[in-house]
Amino acid sequence: MKEIKIGLGFDSHPLKRRRRLIIGGVEIPFSYGLFGHSDADILFHSLSDALLGSIGEYDIGYYFPDNNEKIKGLSSSIILKEVYQKVKKRGYKIKNIDVIIIIDKPKIMPYISEMKKNISKILNVKRRNIGIKVKTWEGFNFKKVASCFSVVLIEKNDTLKR
C-alpha cells in the first residue's frame, strides 16, 4: 500500500494602497496590494503551509520569520521552492492541490490559468491536478482582506528508497 498524506494551509493578509497585488506568482493590476513582510502572496503561503503540514513540519513563519530583515520583500515563489525541496527530500511527490482564494476585488478568474502554470512549474505537478477556486466575502465586512485555503495530497515516491 502506498503511503499518502494530506496537508491543509491557510493565509490571510490585509489589502493596502501602494503595494503590489501578487497571488499565485501573478502580479494583478489593482490599486491595492497584499501587505506583509514578503510579497504576501496568500496562495503561495497557504500552499507552503499545506506542504509543510503534510510532512509534519512547522509553518512557514518558523522557516521565514517576519522579523528577519534579510528576507523582507522576498518573492513567495522562493519560499514555495524551498518548502517543496523539503517534501522531495522526504521522498514524496505531490498528487493533487486544491485552493480557495477569498477576495472581493479585483476579479481573479482571468489569472487562474497563469497561477496554475506557475504552481505546476515550481511543484512539478500537472495542471489538471491543480484546482483553484475564487470566492468573495459575500457581504461580510472583510472588503480589505484576502485569504486563501490550500489542501495538498502527497504520496511516497516509489522510485526513492525508504
Secondary structure as UniProt FT lines:
FT   STRAND          4..17
FT   STRAND          21..23
FT   TURN            24..25
FT   STRAND          26..28
FT   STRAND          32..34
FT   HELIX           42..54
FT   TURN            55..56
FT   HELIX           60..63
FT   TURN            66..67
FT   HELIX           69..71
FT   TURN            72..73
FT   HELIX           76..89
FT   TURN            90..91
FT   STRAND          92..102
FT   HELIX           109..111
FT   HELIX           112..123
FT   HELIX           127..129
FT   STRAND          130..135
FT   TURN            138..139
FT   TURN            143..144
FT   STRAND          145..156
FT   TURN            158..159
//
